[in-house]
């Protein structure tokens, strides 16, 4: 069972992903979580929530040698 804070993180980030197109990075996700006033640690939480949304089909993952980022399924190239 997911704890309530993690569930809130997932909901907040999913709503932001649906509203805002473009690449989603850990840094961008951290910014959204902080702006929503959700408790940290933001670094690990952001990676975990982005991975969750990839696993559930909301995001596509893109790995490059220098960075990992995600895009909404409808933004995927």
N, C-alpha and C positions, 0 to 999 in steps of 0.2 A: 504494500500500500504506500502511495506517495504521501509525503508529509504536506500539510497545508501551505507552507511557504513555497515549496517546490511547485505545487499545483498552481499557486498564484503566479509564480515566475513563468510557467508554461502558458498560462492564459494571457498574461500581459504581453509576452513576446509574440504569441500567435496573432493577437489582435494587431500589433504593430507590423508584423510581417504582411498581413493581409492588406493593410492600409498603405504601406510604403514599398515601392518596387526597388530594385537594385540589389547589389551584393550585401549579404549579411555576414559580418565578421564578428569575432569575439568582442572586439572593441565597440562596435556599433550596438551589439546586444547588451554589453555592460552599461552603455550610456542609457539605453531604454530602461533597464532594470533600476538603475540609480534614480532616474527621473521619476519613476513610479514609486520611489520610496521603499522599495523592497530590500530587506537585509541581505548583506553579503555573506560569504566571500563571492564577489561578482565574477572574478576570473574563472574559477572552476564552474560556478553556476551557469555562466554564459555558455561555456563549451558544452556542458551537460544538456542544457535546454535546446541549444541548436542541434545537437546530435539526436535528441529525442524527436524534434520536429522533422529531421531527415528520416529517421526510422519510421515515423508515422505517415510519411508521404507528403508533407507540406513543403519541404525543401529538397532541392538537389544539392549535392556536394561537389565542390571543385577543388582539387588538390593541385598545387603547383609546387615547385621546389622551395619557393620562398614563403608561401602562405596557403592557408585553407580558407575558403569562403563558401557561402551557400547562396542560392537564389531560389525564389519561389518557383514551384513547378511550372507555372505559366510564363515565367521569365527565362526559363532555361533555353540555352542555345543549342 
